[in-house]
Amino acid sequence: MPKREPRGTTVAANRRARFEYDVLDELEAGISLVGSEIKSIREGKANIAEGYARFRDGDLWLYNVHIAPYLPARENHEPLRPRRLLLHRRELDRLEQEMREQPRTTIVPLRLYLHEGLAKVELGLVRGRKSYDKRQAIAKRESERSMQRALRHAQR
């Protein structure tokens, strides 16, 4: 999968997800929010570390994402309420099909960001890694770092 430049201003990132899971597919979705939620997100008060997405009644819903209450608001939102994700029907159908075909997969938010004033979430279709896979990932990362270090010292 080629690296692409991330869009928008990142508000919250789930850095642990790329270590805990193998990301099989990525897609972008909008989030259905209330006014106090978007204001809180613009202040950077969101946490997606424990979040996940599930299908309910034909729609995709985001669970366990904490968006802090916006203090100046008269009526606030519930911080952990489920939020509907906004995707085209063909994207929802494709994602549901991929989940059926590939066992032991789930959908987790990888990044929450603002793009042209709208809150977006980057979702990942992921499969959990075994502990030995995690050790291999650490070893690979360490070897890449040591090679970069060696190259820097060789250039001096």
C-alpha positions in Angstrom: 0.0 0.0 0.0 1.7 3.3 -1.1 2.0 6.0 1.5 -0.2 9.0 0.9 -0.1 12.4 2.4 -2.6 12.7 5.3 -5.4 15.2 4.7 -6.6 17.8 7.2 -5.5 18.7 10.7 -5.2 15.7 13.0 -7.1 16.0 16.2 -6.6 12.5 17.6 -4.6 9.5 16.4 -4.8 5.9 17.4 -1.1 5.1 17.3 -1.5 1.9 19.2 -3.9 0.5 16.5 -1.1 0.1 13.9 0.9 -1.9 16.5 -1.9 -4.1 17.8 -3.5 -4.8 14.4 -2.6 -5.5 10.8 -4.5 -2.9 8.8 -6.1 -4.6 5.8 -8.0 -1.6 4.3 -8.4 2.1 5.1 -11.3 4.4 4.3 -12.5 7.9 5.2 -15.9 8.6 6.8 -17.8 11.6 8.0 -19.3 11.7 11.5 -22.7 12.8 12.5 -22.2 15.2 15.4 -24.1 17.7 17.5 -22.9 21.3 17.9 -21.1 21.0 21.2 -19.2 17.9 19.9 -17.7 19.7 16.9 -16.7 22.6 19.1 -14.9 20.2 21.5 -13.2 18.5 18.6 -11.9 21.8 17.2 -10.4 22.4 20.7 -8.6 19.0 20.3 -10.5 17.3 23.1 -11.2 13.9 21.7 -9.8 10.4 22.3 -10.2 7.5 19.9 -7.8 5.0 21.5 -10.6 2.6 22.7 -12.9 3.2 19.7 -14.4 0.7 17.3 -17.2 0.6 14.7 -20.0 -1.8 14.2 -22.9 -2.3 11.8 -26.3 -1.6 13.3 -29.6 -1.5 11.2 -27.6 -1.2 8.0 -25.5 1.7 9.1 -22.0 1.9 10.6 -21.8 3.3 14.1 -18.7 4.5 16.0 -18.6 3.4 19.7 -16.4 4.2 22.7 -14.9 7.4 21.3 -14.7 10.0 24.0 -15.4 13.6 23.0 -15.1 15.9 26.0 -18.1 18.1 26.9 -17.8 21.7 25.6 -17.9 23.8 28.8 -19.4 27.1 27.3 -22.4 25.2 25.8 -25.8 25.4 27.5 -26.8 21.9 26.6 -24.0 19.4 26.3 -23.6 16.0 24.7 -22.9 12.6 26.3 -19.1 12.0 25.9 -19.3 8.3 24.9 -22.5 8.3 22.9 -22.6 6.2 19.7 -22.1 8.3 16.6 -23.3 7.4 13.1 -20.6 7.3 10.4 -21.5 8.9 7.1 -20.5 6.6 4.1 -22.0 6.0 0.7 -24.2 2.8 0.5 -21.7 1.1 -1.9 -18.9 1.7 0.6 -21.0 0.3 3.5 -21.9 -2.8 1.4 -18.2 -3.3 0.3 -17.0 -3.0 3.9 -19.7 -5.4 5.2 -18.8 -7.9 2.5 -15.1 -7.7 3.4 -15.9 -8.3 7.0 -17.9 -11.4 6.1 -15.2 -12.8 3.8 -12.3 -12.2 6.2 -12.8 -13.8 9.7 -11.6 -12.1 12.9 -11.7 -8.6 11.5 -13.0 -5.5 13.0 -13.2 -1.8 12.2 -11.2 0.7 14.3 -10.7 4.5 14.0 -7.1 5.2 13.1 -7.3 9.0 13.0 -9.8 11.8 13.7 -9.2 15.0 11.8 -10.7 18.2 10.5 -10.8 18.8 6.7 -12.3 22.0 5.4 -14.2 22.5 8.7 -15.7 19.0 8.8 -14.8 16.3 11.2 -13.7 13.1 9.4 -12.4 9.8 10.7 -10.0 7.5 9.0 -11.2 3.9 9.6 -9.2 0.8 9.3 -10.4 -2.8 8.6 -8.0 -4.6 10.9 -7.1 -8.1 12.1 -5.5 -8.6 15.5 -1.8 -9.5 15.6 -0.4 -12.3 17.7 2.3 -11.6 20.2 5.0 -13.0 18.0 3.9 -10.7 15.1 4.2 -7.7 17.5 7.8 -8.8 18.4 8.6 -9.1 14.7 7.3 -5.6 14.2 9.4 -4.2 17.0 12.5 -6.0 15.7 11.9 -4.6 12.2 11.5 -1.1 13.5 14.6 -1.3 15.6 16.7 -2.6 12.7 15.4 0.2 10.4 16.4 2.7 13.1 19.9 1.3 13.4 20.4 1.3 9.6 19.3 4.9 9.5 21.6 5.7 12.3 24.5 3.9 10.6 23.8 5.8 7.3 23.8 9.2 9.1 27.2 8.4 10.8 28.6 7.1 7.5 27.7 10.4 5.7 29.6 12.5 8.3 
